Amino acid sequence: MLLPNKHVPVNRSLVGLGGTILGILQDRPRTVSSTWERVRTSNIDASFEQFALAASFLFSLGAVELEDDNLRVTRLRSGGAE
């Protein structure tokens, strides 16, 4: 379920759903509810449980963070000093 394979299509894998979530959050931070609503009304057949797992996966990677009750994409750093 984490990665797509011949039985799990990309949009049903956590990696694929995570990419969809990142795309939704790219333009601006959103609440978890509004992000879920955008996923739910898209062409992706995913449950809220899958959405929550994908969001948790992105959080564990440091790709998203929760700030003021909004999910937002983090700016991943490549280890260099800023």
Secondary structure, DSSP 8 states (H G I E B T S, - for coil): --S--SSS-GGGSHHHHHHHHHHHHSSS-B-HHHHHHHHHHTT----HHHHHHHHHHHHHHTSEEEETTEEEE-----S---
